[in-house]
Amino acid sequence: MNPFSAKNTYTGIGLAILAAFIWSGNFIVARAVNKEIPPISLNFYRWLVASIIIFPIAYKKFKAEWNVVKQSGQYLFWISLTGIALFNTFVYIGAHYTSAINLALIGTTSSPIMSVIFARLFLKEKIGWMKGTGMILCITGVLFLLCKGNFHNLLSFHFSTGDLWMLVAAFCFAVYNTLVKKKPAGISPINFLFVIFSFGTLMVLPFFIYEWNQSTRDVVWNSSLVFSILYLGLGASVICFFIWNIAIGKLGAGRTALFGNLIPVFSSIGAVFFLNETFTWVHIISMIIVFAGILLANLRH
């Protein structure tokens, strides 16, 4: 085994796990503040904060790479739309109708499966038997959680309004995850994030204004909400997207996407502590199956 390749793999795995851990808080926050702020407003403030934080770091790169950014306008439009403007807006809308555990579970398990398929179709990434088997194990673990430990429950299972919003969100993130692999070489990682954060914020702006005008309730500003938006803007945006994109570069889009299955695991634990949602033996078994699937999918073969 090539030592450099092995180091890249371990670094990519570590970064993907860290991103999944921080990202898991996104679903907990979405559920926790859904009565304090409307969904589009939450998404707008999140990316506005992220854009402001990253601006002084990325400004010089942005000026130097402006010509490449202009030439890549169509690509940047689609990746900003799917990964920034739509994905989290749909997550925050879904948070009004379903639990934090369901948000993480449905969104982050269907998205990796879609990502692996997209990576195979559009990026020609191979799906070996280990990755395929690992993917099946991940799906099994999530279905086990979804049906509460009894697969017969799947026969009568139906998606709620919030679950359907999460499925659409998952599709959007799968498209983003695939497009990241095609990032123009002339755009540096930090400038790439600044551009898509800013572009995504501008896309959300007209809908934010519309929601603000139509809303029958004011935003309940308090220290908890401010901290939540800062967490989303810095941790779940600037830090997470940066290390996730590095992981994709080291592991590939399809392989990295499988680590998204860790998000419902971390979210479930967080939801128990912060939202008093129920955590049972079903969650433990589901986690074990998902971990096994991720491990198998990332073994070198």
BAFI-3210 file (N, C-alpha, C; in Angstrom, 3 decimals, decimal comma, padded with zeros to 6 digits):
// residues 301
n [1|2|3|4|5|6|7|8|9|10|11|12|13|14|15|16|17|18|19|20|21|22|23|24|25|26|27|28|29|30|31|32|33|34|35|36|37|38|39|40|41|42|43|44|45|46|47|48|49|50|51|52|53|54|55|56|57|58|59|60|61|62|63|64|65|66|67|68|69|70|71|72|73|74|75|76|77|78|79|80|81|82|83|84|85|86|87|88|89|90|91|92|93|94|95|96|97|98|99|100|101|102|103|104|105|106|107|108|109|110|111|112|113|114|115|116|117|118|119|120|121|122|123|124|125|126|127|128|129|130|131|132|133|134|135|136|137|138|139|140|141|142|143|144|145|146|147|148|149|150|151|152|153|154|155|156|157|158|159|160|161|162|163|164|165|166|167|168|169|170|171|172|173|174|175|176|177|178|179|180|181|182|183|184|185|186|187|188|189|190|191|192|193|194|195|196|197|198|199|200|201|202|203|204|205|206|207|208|209|210|211|212|213|214|215|216|217|218|219|220|221|222|223|224|225|226|227|228|229|230|231|232|233|234|235|236|237|238|239|240|241|242|243|244|245|246|247|248|249|250|251|252|253|254|255|256|257|258|259|260|261|262|263|264|265|266|267|268|269|270|271|272|273|274|275|276|277|278|279|280|281|282|283|284|285|286|287|288|289|290|291|292|293|294|295|296|297|298|299|300|301]
n.u [000,850|000,570|002,173|001,640|-000,833|-002,316|-002,154|-003,591|-006,100|-006,765|-006,760|-008,844|-011,002|-011,053|-011,680|-014,172|-015,715|-015,574|-016,879|-019,432|-020,153|-020,265|-022,165|-024,401|-025,556|-027,006|-029,581|-030,636|-030,633|-032,346|-034,784|-035,025|-035,310|-037,544|-039,932|-039,242|-038,192|-038,895|-038,497|-037,147|-036,003|-034,222|-032,433|-031,465|-030,183|-028,252|-026,511|-025,807|-024,344|-022,277|-021,126|-020,187|-018,310|-016,400|-015,575|-013,332|-011,204|-011,233|-011,159|-008,876|-008,186|-010,532|-010,521|-008,222|-008,978|-011,156|-011,767|-011,872|-013,981|-016,082|-016,137|-017,020|-019,644|-022,191|-021,864|-021,332|-023,743|-025,576|-024,479|-024,553|-027,274|-028,340|-026,818|-026,688|-028,848|-031,303|-031,147|-030,826|-032,952|-035,147|-034,681|-035,127|-037,772|-038,910|-038,382|-040,462|-042,390|-041,556|-039,500|-036,174|-034,541|-035,747|-035,408|-032,608|-032,197|-033,728|-032,915|-030,068|-029,477|-030,731|-029,581|-026,707|-026,930|-028,106|-026,007|-023,879|-024,912|-025,197|-022,489|-021,495|-022,902|-022,355|-019,739|-018,311|-017,296|-016,247|-018,272|-017,400|-017,577|-017,300|-017,894|-020,498|-021,743|-021,340|-022,892|-025,432|-025,615|-025,642|-028,107|-029,771|-029,372|-030,480|-033,134|-033,858|-033,918|-035,889|-038,160|-038,469|-037,220|-038,635|-039,125|-041,536|-043,072|-042,519|-044,274|-046,557|-045,675|-045,553|-044,662|-044,391|-045,376|-043,107|-041,127|-041,183|-040,323|-037,721|-036,735|-036,650|-034,791|-032,582|-032,083|-031,233|-028,843|-027,376|-026,951|-025,356|-023,142|-022,097|-021,478|-019,419|-017,086|-016,401|-015,308|-013,884|-010,424|-009,046|-010,203|-009,714|-010,068|-011,044|-012,019|-013,924|-015,852|-016,606|-017,772|-019,957|-021,395|-022,073|-023,420|-025,495|-026,780|-027,746|-029,577|-031,486|-032,397|-034,663|-036,805|-036,643|-037,321|-039,952|-041,093|-040,690|-042,370|-044,841|-045,119|-046,810|-045,871|-043,304|-039,700|-038,272|-035,955|-033,203|-030,542|-030,036|-031,034|-029,389|-026,886|-027,383|-027,640|-025,072|-023,642|-024,591|-023,738|-020,905|-019,811|-021,424|-021,364|-019,054|-016,771|-017,562|-018,269|-015,838|-014,009|-015,394|-015,376|-012,641|-012,352|-013,833|-012,144|-010,045|-011,147|-013,103|-016,334|-018,538|-017,631|-017,052|-019,595|-020,892|-020,258|-022,101|-024,046|-023,429|-024,435|-027,238|-026,794|-025,168|-026,925|-029,150|-028,215|-027,637|-030,210|-031,497|-030,225|-030,539|-033,119|-034,788|-035,735|-036,629|-034,356|-033,449|-032,842|-033,087|-031,969|-029,295|-028,592|-029,077|-027,112|-024,778|-024,982|-024,887|-022,332|-020,781|-021,333|-020,210|-017,517|-016,902|-017,330|-015,225|-012,909|-009,813|-009,559]
n.v [-001,204|002,199|004,577|007,345|007,460|006,000|007,713|009,907|008,706|008,080|010,644|011,795|010,204|010,866|013,626|013,526|012,217|014,081|016,258|015,145|014,873|017,562|018,558|017,158|018,613|020,501|019,548|019,253|021,876|023,007|021,827|022,686|025,483|025,995|027,210|029,753|031,094|031,572|029,115|029,863|032,275|031,440|029,934|031,947|033,779|032,070|031,560|034,134|034,928|033,030|033,836|036,393|035,776|034,303|036,061|038,021|036,236|035,073|037,118|038,151|035,966|035,771|038,117|037,635|035,391|036,052|036,047|033,314|032,571|034,000|032,691|030,243|030,476|029,182|026,595|027,276|028,441|026,243|024,566|026,207|026,655|024,068|022,998|025,060|027,089|025,563|022,995|023,308|025,026|023,386|021,449|022,962|023,669|021,124|020,610|021,691|019,817|017,238|015,045|015,715|013,491|012,042|013,915|013,919|011,213|010,414|012,336|012,152|009,569|008,729|010,549|009,881|007,417|008,214|009,855|008,056|006,641|008,725|009,450|007,221|007,238|009,785|010,563|008,358|006,809|003,814|001,161|-001,047|-004,468|-004,366|-001,693|-001,618|-003,599|-002,449|-000,166|-001,307|-002,381|-000,003|001,078|-000,916|-000,644|001,882|001,492|-000,334|001,300|003,069|001,453|000,816|-001,446|-003,605|-005,123|-005,655|-003,476|-001,787|-002,335|-000,943|001,573|005,129|008,223|011,331|014,830|016,339|014,382|014,000|016,501|016,289|014,253|015,505|017,450|015,808|014,839|017,195|017,679|015,474|016,005|018,297|017,137|015,536|017,392|018,842|017,447|018,219|020,711|023,699|023,801|026,183|027,667|028,332|026,363|027,902|030,238|029,140|028,269|030,754|031,975|030,234|030,316|033,048|033,424|031,595|032,792|035,159|034,016|033,068|035,406|036,952|035,268|035,235|037,897|037,887|035,973|037,318|039,518|038,253|036,811|035,966|036,167|037,531|037,246|035,606|036,970|036,035|035,129|032,422|031,849|033,491|032,323|029,828|030,459|031,419|029,082|027,521|029,120|029,352|026,803|024,607|025,443|027,128|025,702|022,951|022,564|023,158|021,168|018,904|019,058|018,766|016,148|014,827|015,242|013,568|011,031|010,575|011,252|009,431|007,639|009,316|010,303|008,236|008,558|010,312|008,816|008,690|010,943|010,795|009,095|010,559|012,714|011,542|010,915|013,510|014,612|013,303|014,306|017,119|017,688|015,993|013,743|010,301|007,625|004,410|000,798|000,043|002,139|001,812|-000,702|-000,085|001,874|000,342|-001,347|000,560|001,711|-000,555|-000,882|001,466|001,075|-001,272|-000,340|001,373|-000,071|-000,911|-002,219]
n.w [000,000|-000,786|001,201|001,219|-000,008|001,841|004,055|003,070|002,822|005,533|006,600|005,117|005,998|008,736|008,603|007,327|009,267|011,363|010,156|009,846|012,522|013,448|011,648|012,447|014,433|013,080|012,502|015,019|015,984|014,065|014,717|017,358|017,279|015,768|016,471|016,976|014,800|011,329|008,638|006,134|006,832|008,831|007,284|005,595|007,404|008,407|006,169|005,516|007,765|007,544|005,109|005,773|007,750|006,314|004,372|004,861|004,847|002,376|000,499|-000,962|-002,568|-004,010|-005,566|-007,101|-008,519|-010,012|-012,787|-013,439|-011,835|-013,059|-015,554|-014,735|-014,106|-014,627|-013,560|-010,856|-010,213|-010,169|-008,186|-005,965|-005,752|-005,221|-003,011|-001,112|-001,184|-001,531|-000,165|002,752|003,292|002,760|004,718|007,051|006,730|006,847|009,522|010,900|010,892|011,606|013,696|015,108|014,929|012,853|010,785|010,436|009,975|007,633|005,739|005,647|005,028|002,722|000,991|000,790|-000,593|-003,008|-003,818|-004,250|-006,405|-008,302|-008,495|-009,720|-012,157|-013,323|-012,690|-013,093|-011,026|-009,515|-008,205|-006,088|-004,818|-002,041|-001,358|-002,340|-000,754|001,754|001,459|001,288|003,848|005,340|004,490|005,471|008,238|008,670|007,817|009,753|011,982|011,135|011,002|013,609|014,720|013,828|010,916|009,705|010,120|008,067|006,051|006,597|006,703|006,261|004,723|006,393|006,054|006,728|006,366|003,610|002,695|003,563|001,946|-000,555|000,079|000,533|-002,032|-003,266|-001,868|-002,619|-005,308|-005,047|-003,706|-005,695|-007,704|-006,502|-006,928|-009,423|-009,244|-010,494|-011,217|-011,041|-009,031|-005,731|-002,669|-000,418|-001,594|-003,252|-001,395|-000,326|-002,585|-003,240|-000,842|-000,698|-003,141|-002,789|-000,599|-001,770|-003,529|-001,764|-000,649|-001,935|-001,275|001,446|001,994|001,066|002,843|005,235|004,894|004,723|007,029|010,032|012,518|014,625|014,601|017,340|018,999|020,918|023,206|022,881|020,301|018,748|019,284|018,151|015,413|014,931|015,398|013,273|011,116|011,400|012,396|011,198|008,618|007,457|008,584|008,350|005,574|004,380|005,356|004,560|001,771|001,336|002,207|000,224|-001,929|-001,194|-000,769|-002,695|-004,167|-003,856|-001,871|000,312|000,797|002,104|004,761|005,620|006,760|009,406|010,546|011,379|013,515|015,336|015,600|016,775|019,330|020,243|020,121|022,165|024,467|024,245|023,261|024,479|023,136|022,476|023,057|022,167|022,393|019,793|018,351|019,055|017,923|015,275|014,846|015,112|012,877|010,813|011,253|010,719|008,006|006,911|007,586|006,120|003,516|003,242|003,397|001,948|-001,313]
ca.u [000,000|001,317|002,006|001,013|-002,239|-002,924|-002,290|-004,710|-007,335|-007,062|-007,109|-010,179|-011,968|-011,152|-012,384|-015,568|-016,369|-015,699|-017,942|-020,711|-020,441|-020,699|-023,390|-025,544|-026,199|-027,894|-030,944|-031,078|-030,930|-033,531|-035,955|-035,087|-035,683|-038,590|-041,016|-038,683|-037,815|-039,382|-037,432|-036,342|-035,224|-033,123|-031,446|-030,852|-029,252|-027,137|-025,544|-025,313|-023,283|-021,165|-020,487|-019,471|-017,147|-015,394|-015,190|-011,964|-010,232|-011,279|-011,237|-007,730|-008,330|-011,677|-010,057|-007,238|-009,590|-012,432|-012,003|-012,276|-015,323|-017,017|-016,217|-017,668|-020,916|-023,277|-021,551|-021,485|-025,178|-026,234|-023,983|-025,053|-028,718|-028,666|-026,170|-026,824|-030,177|-032,436|-031,004|-031,127|-034,307|-036,058|-034,462|-035,752|-039,227|-039,218|-038,275|-041,753|-043,348|-041,058|-038,504|-034,772|-034,014|-036,265|-034,756|-031,263|-032,286|-034,204|-032,111|-028,666|-029,268|-031,116|-028,640|-025,514|-027,256|-028,236|-024,681|-023,109|-025,480|-024,806|-021,048|-021,283|-023,468|-021,818|-018,304|-017,731|-016,654|-016,621|-018,902|-016,915|-018,494|-017,237|-018,668|-021,899|-022,225|-021,382|-024,043|-026,624|-025,639|-026,073|-029,548|-030,417|-029,343|-031,433|-034,472|-034,095|-034,306|-037,129|-039,286|-038,450|-036,742|-039,497|-039,235|-042,942|-043,649|-042,306|-045,441|-047,576|-044,986|-045,839|-043,891|-045,132|-045,021|-041,716|-040,278|-041,125|-039,441|-036,354|-036,339|-036,283|-033,531|-031,538|-031,781|-030,459|-027,483|-026,704|-026,495|-024,220|-022,019|-021,539|-020,926|-018,192|-015,953|-016,095|-014,903|-012,811|-009,108|-008,578|-010,859|-009,183|-011,130|-011,651|-012,784|-015,069|-016,878|-017,103|-018,633|-021,234|-022,131|-022,617|-024,369|-026,656|-027,470|-028,478|-030,712|-032,501|-032,833|-036,042|-037,762|-036,564|-038,113|-041,357|-041,501|-040,701|-043,569|-046,040|-045,131|-047,763|-045,186|-041,958|-038,613|-038,047|-034,500|-032,655|-029,151|-030,034|-031,214|-028,166|-025,855|-027,746|-027,301|-023,600|-023,217|-024,884|-022,940|-019,474|-019,517|-022,099|-021,207|-017,664|-015,876|-018,019|-018,163|-014,421|-013,381|-016,118|-014,877|-011,303|-012,562|-014,256|-010,948|-009,172|-011,828|-014,070|-017,672|-019,381|-017,097|-017,245|-021,028|-021,333|-020,088|-023,319|-024,853|-023,106|-025,150|-028,375|-026,285|-024,808|-028,127|-030,010|-027,643|-027,842|-031,643|-031,848|-029,705|-030,964|-034,533|-035,513|-036,314|-036,371|-033,254|-033,707|-031,946|-033,189|-030,985|-027,961|-028,375|-029,013|-025,795|-023,775|-025,099|-024,422|-020,881|-020,221|-021,450|-019,221|-016,199|-016,738|-017,270|-013,968|-011,741|-009,139|-009,715]
ca.v [000,000|003,445|005,293|008,649|007,181|005,594|008,920|010,654|007,999|008,257|012,054|011,970|009,557|011,679|014,877|013,201|011,921|015,354|017,025|014,506|015,180|018,963|018,704|016,555|019,663|021,268|019,033|019,526|023,315|023,241|021,414|023,432|026,899|026,121|028,097|031,085|031,748|030,839|028,317|030,563|033,264|030,718|029,602|033,192|034,288|031,119|031,749|035,501|034,868|032,268|034,672|037,474|035,186|033,825|037,137|038,547|035,176|034,702|038,278|038,240|034,871|036,101|039,112|037,024|034,314|036,557|035,624|031,899|032,553|034,430|031,639|029,059|030,963|028,208|025,556|027,845|028,641|024,990|024,026|027,103|026,431|022,777|022,765|026,174|027,711|024,643|021,884|023,644|025,575|022,242|020,849|023,792|023,520|019,795|020,633|022,102|018,716|015,941|015,114|015,903|012,174|011,753|014,823|013,415|009,840|010,342|013,175|011,796|008,204|008,659|011,357|009,129|006,408|008,957|010,349|006,935|006,366|009,844|009,372|006,137|007,614|011,002|010,692|007,053|006,167|002,408|000,638|-002,409|-005,285|-003,926|-000,455|-001,978|-004,303|-001,461|000,687|-002,097|-002,438|001,312|001,164|-001,841|-000,036|002,987|000,912|-000,941|002,414|003,628|000,558|000,618|-002,771|-004,659|-004,843|-005,752|-002,134|-001,105|-002,573|000,078|002,850|006,202|009,434|012,525|016,012|016,659|013,355|014,258|017,656|015,816|013,485|016,485|018,039|014,805|014,830|018,406|017,543|014,463|016,710|019,112|016,258|015,068|018,542|019,292|016,745|018,900|022,084|024,194|023,792|027,555|028,289|027,749|025,872|028,932|031,127|028,342|028,339|032,133|032,231|029,512|030,836|034,358|033,196|030,949|033,799|036,037|033,255|032,951|036,755|037,350|034,427|035,736|039,135|037,482|035,338|038,368|040,328|037,447|036,122|036,478|036,250|038,094|036,393|035,736|037,082|035,840|034,658|031,045|031,884|034,080|031,284|028,782|030,946|031,445|027,686|027,117|029,900|029,043|025,375|023,748|026,003|027,398|024,600|021,664|022,491|023,166|019,859|017,902|019,135|018,170|014,704|014,368|015,211|012,476|009,735|010,458|011,716|008,336|007,084|010,310|010,433|007,196|009,037|011,009|007,911|008,920|012,117|010,426|008,482|011,657|013,522|010,811|011,108|014,907|014,869|012,782|015,201|018,519|017,823|014,965|012,712|008,971|006,837|003,039|-000,261|000,031|003,095|001,236|-001,725|000,621|002,504|-000,712|-001,782|001,665|001,774|-001,708|-000,594|002,482|000,440|-002,184|000,452|002,119|-000,960|-000,887|-003,478]
ca.w [000,000|-000,844|002,470|000,997|-000,277|003,110|004,873|002,498|003,164|006,957|006,790|004,560|006,896|009,949|008,284|007,035|010,551|012,081|009,498|010,183|013,930|013,554|010,869|013,144|015,215|012,209|012,630|016,388|016,019|013,232|015,490|018,613|017,097|014,737|016,933|017,192|013,548|010,154|008,013|005,135|007,582|009,482|006,260|005,124|008,409|008,488|005,089|005,613|008,779|006,974|004,082|006,459|008,438|005,362|003,448|005,005|004,570|000,956|-000,378|-001,890|-003,534|-004,850|-006,542|-008,002|-009,298|-010,503|-014,170|-013,415|-011,238|-014,107|-016,566|-014,142|-013,565|-014,682|-012,570|-009,518|-009,993|-009,808|-006,922|-004,918|-005,644|-004,600|-001,728|-000,170|-001,142|-001,410|000,792|004,146|003,371|002,847|006,040|008,081|006,563|007,382|010,987|011,457|010,783|012,057|014,765|014,717|014,556|011,508|009,847|010,164|009,472|006,253|004,866|005,505|004,557|001,318|000,224|000,402|-001,603|-004,259|-004,190|-004,800|-007,738|-009,169|-008,720|-010,693|-013,448|-013,919|-012,453|-013,436|-009,880|-009,454|-006,988|-005,877|-003,999|-000,640|-001,238|-002,546|000,441|002,834|001,200|001,649|005,308|005,818|004,243|006,408|009,561|008,708|007,753|011,068|012,840|010,612|011,319|015,068|015,081|013,282|009,484|009,292|010,192|006,783|005,196|006,875|006,883|005,315|004,982|006,786|005,268|007,019|005,762|002,167|002,525|003,759|000,760|-001,588|000,547|000,326|-003,458|-003,539|-001,354|-003,440|-006,510|-004,599|-003,380|-006,969|-008,411|-005,837|-007,539|-010,681|-008,944|-011,367|-010,568|-010,855|-007,874|-004,491|-001,782|000,429|-002,475|-003,692|-000,351|-000,256|-003,740|-003,165|000,316|-001,059|-004,219|-002,174|000,222|-002,692|-004,057|-000,707|-000,246|-002,293|-000,555|002,824|002,026|000,934|004,107|006,253|004,667|004,876|008,319|011,023|013,807|014,572|015,066|018,780|019,180|022,263|023,160|022,384|018,850|018,185|019,357|017,184|014,071|014,863|015,270|011,897|010,183|011,516|012,494|010,217|007,264|007,078|008,961|007,810|004,114|004,019|005,604|003,769|000,400|001,352|002,304|-001,103|-002,754|-000,783|-000,772|-003,780|-003,773|-003,391|-000,636|001,372|001,064|003,039|006,133|005,983|007,580|010,814|011,040|012,231|014,743|016,224|015,841|017,713|020,664|020,597|020,312|023,489|025,498|024,120|022,928|025,240|022,277|023,023|022,495|022,606|021,919|018,329|017,865|019,260|016,894|013,992|014,774|014,899|011,479|009,966|011,408|010,007|006,575|006,556|007,688|004,980|002,279|003,183|003,378|000,645|-002,050]
c.u [000,882|001,092|001,301|-000,487|-002,975|-003,151|-003,455|-006,044|-007,729|-007,447|-008,523|-011,259|-012,168|-011,933|-013,865|-016,350|-016,591|-016,818|-019,315|-021,122|-020,964|-022,028|-024,615|-026,290|-027,158|-029,345|-031,513|-031,468|-032,202|-034,803|-036,145|-035,623|-036,855|-039,768|-040,541|-038,402|-038,339|-038,219|-036,545|-035,470|-034,023|-032,035|-030,715|-029,816|-028,033|-026,082|-025,024|-024,158|-022,051|-020,399|-019,660|-018,199|-016,034|-014,859|-013,755|-010,876|-010,120|-011,137|-010,107|-007,814|-009,457|-011,272|-009,133|-007,877|-010,901|-012,752|-012,466|-013,683|-016,365|-017,222|-016,979|-019,053|-022,031|-023,082|-021,805|-022,948|-025,828|-025,763|-024,428|-026,537|-029,014|-028,098|-026,403|-028,281|-031,293|-032,298|-031,443|-032,477|-035,312|-035,917|-035,227|-037,274|-039,666|-039,217|-039,570|-042,745|-042,856|-039,920|-037,094|-034,166|-034,478|-035,614|-033,395|-031,307|-032,638|-033,301|-030,726|-028,422|-029,675|-030,129|-027,354|-025,774|-027,385|-026,865|-023,830|-023,580|-025,084|-023,321|-020,721|-021,738|-022,709|-020,308|-017,550|-016,932|-017,164|-017,303|-018,460|-017,859|-018,469|-018,054|-020,155|-022,501|-022,334|-022,581|-025,339|-026,761|-026,123|-027,589|-030,300|-030,477|-030,346|-032,877|-034,852|-034,556|-035,666|-038,346|-039,297|-038,124|-037,568|-039,755|-040,664|-043,610|-043,480|-043,512|-046,502|-046,967|-045,425|-045,050|-044,813|-044,718|-043,559|-040,751|-040,113|-040,245|-037,986|-035,859|-035,904|-034,957|-032,364|-031,120|-030,898|-029,023|-026,695|-026,176|-025,275|-022,980|-021,320|-020,863|-019,600|-016,954|-015,502|-015,664|-013,757|-011,484|-008,611|-009,232|-010,370|-010,321|-011,813|-012,489|-014,040|-016,202|-017,464|-018,096|-019,974|-022,058|-022,825|-023,698|-025,658|-027,471|-028,307|-029,695|-031,851|-033,135|-034,264|-037,102|-037,794|-037,424|-039,609|-041,871|-041,637|-041,956|-044,852|-046,195|-046,084|-047,129|-043,771|-040,938|-038,381|-036,540|-034,127|-031,248|-029,054|-030,147|-029,966|-027,045|-026,113|-027,357|-025,787|-023,039|-023,426|-023,964|-021,464|-019,208|-020,093|-021,972|-019,728|-016,770|-016,277|-017,842|-016,698|-013,802|-014,090|-015,605|-013,457|-011,417|-012,976|-013,045|-010,033|-009,817|-012,694|-015,455|-018,516|-018,939|-017,311|-018,709|-021,525|-021,193|-021,265|-024,233|-024,550|-023,915|-026,381|-027,953|-025,959|-026,031|-029,050|-029,529|-027,886|-029,292|-032,120|-031,444|-030,319|-032,459|-035,420|-036,256|-035,849|-035,263|-033,362|-032,657|-031,973|-032,152|-029,570|-027,649|-028,244|-027,642|-024,705|-023,780|-024,551|-022,897|-020,201|-020,243|-020,418|-017,817|-015,931|-016,556|-015,935|-012,734|-011,116|-009,250|-009,297]
c.v [001,249|004,254|006,628|008,487|006,809|006,803|009,765|010,040|008,235|009,703|012,330|011,382|010,394|012,961|014,627|012,919|013,208|016,206|016,461|014,846|016,611|019,173|018,157|017,589|020,505|020,846|019,290|020,997|023,612|022,927|022,300|024,852|027,092|027,001|029,534|031,839|030,933|030,172|029,060|031,623|032,606|030,400|030,861|033,707|033,369|031,426|033,173|035,565|034,153|033,103|035,788|036,941|034,853|034,932|037,633|037,521|034,934|035,874|038,341|037,162|035,174|037,088|038,472|036,023|034,739|036,078|034,171|031,767|032,944|033,342|030,412|029,395|029,934|027,094|026,067|028,119|027,357|024,440|024,892|026,877|025,168|022,640|023,828|026,644|026,713|023,633|022,275|024,329|024,448|021,523|021,630|023,813|022,180|019,762|021,060|020,938|017,375|016,135|015,325|014,593|011,801|012,642|014,272|012,058|009,789|011,138|012,631|010,345|008,057|009,450|010,609|008,074|007,072|009,421|009,261|006,619|007,461|009,787|008,288|006,571|008,755|011,168|009,400|006,433|004,733|002,072|-000,813|-003,176|-004,853|-002,652|-000,741|-002,660|-003,348|-000,547|-000,021|-002,197|-001,112|001,479|000,287|-001,250|001,081|002,485|000,275|000,133|002,960|002,785|000,152|-000,812|-003,920|-004,342|-004,983|-004,377|-001,359|-001,247|-001,497|001,472|003,886|007,449|010,575|013,681|016,377|015,674|013,593|015,469|017,217|014,991|014,419|017,154|017,096|014,737|016,029|018,249|016,484|015,092|017,573|018,244|015,751|016,211|019,017|018,689|017,430|020,353|022,523|024,299|025,197|028,295|027,589|027,321|026,963|029,901|030,423|028,432|029,739|032,418|031,520|029,949|032,153|034,226|032,580|031,906|034,728|035,322|033,172|034,310|037,110|036,540|034,802|036,991|038,819|036,881|036,373|039,232|039,565|036,838|036,796|036,584|036,788|037,050|036,664|035,766|036,932|035,261|033,253|031,012|032,451|033,050|030,193|029,200|031,020|030,034|027,205|027,827|029,548|027,540|024,544|024,267|026,131|026,191|023,303|021,557|022,431|021,780|018,740|017,886|018,569|016,651|014,116|014,264|014,037|011,101|009,497|010,800|010,590|007,784|008,032|010,392|009,413|007,637|009,891|010,149|008,051|010,073|011,733|009,754|009,577|012,506|012,860|010,997|012,542|015,232|014,378|013,778|016,599|018,701|016,817|013,968|011,334|008,239|005,414|002,062|-000,346|000,981|002,521|000,206|-001,079|001,261|001,483|-001,155|-000,715|001,791|000,645|-001,470|000,410|001,889|-000,450|-001,400|001,166|001,253|-000,913|-002,240|-003,283]
c.w [000,000|000,431|002,305|000,770|001,009|004,009|004,379|002,883|004,615|007,270|006,300|005,455|008,156|009,721|008,014|008,317|011,337|011,481|009,854|011,611|014,079|012,828|011,595|013,973|014,401|012,404|014,023|016,520|015,242|014,003|016,729|018,429|016,145|015,160|017,093|015,904|012,370|009,406|007,014|005,809|008,250|008,471|005,770|006,122|008,540|007,432|005,029|006,608|008,230|005,949|004,709|007,125|007,454|004,444|003,636|004,693|003,075|-000,005|-001,406|-002,969|-004,514|-005,940|-007,577|-008,961|-009,968|-011,918|-014,250|-012,858|-012,285|-015,161|-016,062|-013,600|-013,535|-013,658|-011,155|-009,186|-009,479|-008,468|-005,742|-004,675|-004,861|-003,187|-000,686|-000,061|-000,828|-000,272|002,199|004,320|003,537|004,196|007,097|007,954|007,150|008,896|011,660|011,524|011,325|013,045|014,219|014,259|013,154|010,446|009,433|009,490|008,000|005,311|004,602|005,135|003,115|000,452|-000,148|-000,668|-002,967|-004,750|-004,827|-006,221|-008,728|-009,508|-009,743|-012,087|-014,119|-013,741|-012,747|-012,286|-009,770|-008,128|-006,855|-004,970|-002,537|-000,429|-001,384|-001,331|001,622|002,706|001,609|003,162|005,900|005,655|005,234|007,805|009,710|008,663|009,090|012,057|012,443|011,008|012,794|015,458|014,556|011,807|008,953|009,303|008,888|005,861|005,386|007,032|005,845|005,718|005,380|005,873|005,467|006,384|004,264|001,856|002,637|002,583|-000,370|-001,213|000,285|-001,134|-003,812|-003,063|-002,123|-004,724|-006,169|-004,399|-004,642|-007,718|-007,816|-006,488|-008,827|-010,473|-009,858|-010,620|-010,262|-009,709|-006,610|-003,571|-000,966|-000,401|-002,985|-002,672|-000,245|-001,378|-003,600|-001,955|-000,063|-002,131|-003,663|-001,336|-000,644|-003,280|-003,042|-000,394|-000,663|-001,549|000,925|002,971|001,947|002,238|005,205|006,133|004,975|006,266|009,296|012,410|013,616|015,036|016,546|019,031|020,648|022,119|022,585|020,858|018,169|018,167|018,325|015,766|013,888|014,695|013,836|010,906|010,202|011,465|011,367|008,797|006,896|007,345|008,272|006,298|003,677|004,200|004,828|002,333|000,290|001,387|000,956|-002,028|-002,441|-000,929|-002,008|-003,267|-003,183|-002,057|000,536|001,778|002,069|004,491|006,575|006,833|009,071|011,403|011,860|013,534|015,753|016,574|016,856|019,145|021,140|020,893|021,675|024,576|025,442|023,869|023,660|024,353|022,768|022,276|023,049|022,070|020,390|017,727|017,960|018,181|015,521|013,792|014,465|013,436|010,540|010,033|010,636|008,502|006,111|006,575|006,481|003,686|002,116|003,329|001,997|-000,018|-003,500]
res [m|n|p|f|s|a|k|n|t|y|t|g|i|g|l|a|i|l|a|a|f|i|w|s|g|n|f|i|v|a|r|a|v|n|k|e|i|p|p|i|s|l|n|f|y|r|w|l|v|a|s|i|i|i|f|p|i|a|y|k|k|f|k|a|e|w|n|v|v|k|q|s|g|q|y|l|f|w|i|s|l|t|g|i|a|l|f|n|t|f|v|y|i|g|a|h|y|t|s|a|i|n|l|a|l|i|g|t|t|s|s|p|i|m|s|v|i|f|a|r|l|f|l|k|e|k|i|g|w|m|k|g|t|g|m|i|l|c|i|t|g|v|l|f|l|l|c|k|g|n|f|h|n|l|l|s|f|h|f|s|t|g|d|l|w|m|l|v|a|a|f|c|f|a|v|y|n|t|l|v|k|k|k|p|a|g|i|s|p|i|n|f|l|f|v|i|f|s|f|g|t|l|m|v|l|p|f|f|i|y|e|w|n|q|s|t|r|d|v|v|w|n|s|s|l|v|f|s|i|l|y|l|g|l|g|a|s|v|i|c|f|f|i|w|n|i|a|i|g|k|l|g|a|g|r|t|a|l|f|g|n|l|i|p|v|f|s|s|i|g|a|v|f|f|l|n|e|t|f|t|w|v|h|i|i|s|m|i|i|v|f|a|g|i|l|l|a|n|l|r|h]
***
